[in-house]
């Protein structure tokens, strides 16, 4: 014999089943959440408590070194995971993993299992600190004081946070200073260090308006030798005005008309040797007077 429930009874039963299932799922999820203060355990967090206890009781020597290597090999995936969080910052992943392994070694040597804390809660901050120290001390193209590095980081974070504000305006130094609790001078120092972390290579392309360009080094200017000539001319100009007419005319014919000494001598009615002596003596006089004026 088959029974059919009335629609109102069936609806009530269905709602009751759904409520029971929801409560069961909720209790299951809550049971999976660790208590507050419990360290997060990753897949790369092995159980090395026994190894650390043996390391503590083992005197320094080959045995202790083998235990350290065993622990390091077990925790190395964790160090590599932390290192991957610092990618795309100008350093290769292989170098970051080596720095993280160094931090892991320091954590193993300094960890005290008698304090009752999980090794992961001590190792991860140590590895991160080693990575940050590496970026601070070795990755800056232009080395700046540590305080300026800290100001740069504070200003960069503040600009990112303020840029997400509803007004969408570019934050001014005064606004950044108010947001960070710094002075405007400190904000400008931090902003000035923005480009010091990574330098642009001279081989980098410099694209023009047409989308084509050459290397940056091809666009750099160089000293124009004519600048020195202009300075020398300006230095000797007042000295030329003080020369007698004959010496001034000889210099004009020799250096501005490009005439030979013989031609000058024929035009002035003197000997070529006399012209040569006048040119040498006049040039020496001009040089000494120009140097004296420059020194004064």
Secondary structure, DSSP 4 states (H G I P E B T S, - for coil): ------HHHHHHHHHHHHHHHHHHHHHHHHHHSPPTTPPP--TT----HHHHHHHHHSPTTHHHHHHHHHHHHHHHHHHHHHHHTT-SSSS-HHHHHHHHHHHHHHHHHH--GGG---HHHHHHHHHHHHHHHHHHHHS-SS---HHHHHHHHHHHHHHHHHHTSTT-PPPPHHHHHHHHT--HHHHHHHHHTGGGSSPPPTTSEEE-TTS-EEEGGGG-----HHHHHHHHHHHHHHHHHTS-HHHHHHHHHHHTS---HHHHHHHHTS-HHHHHHHHHHHHHHHHHHHHHHHH-
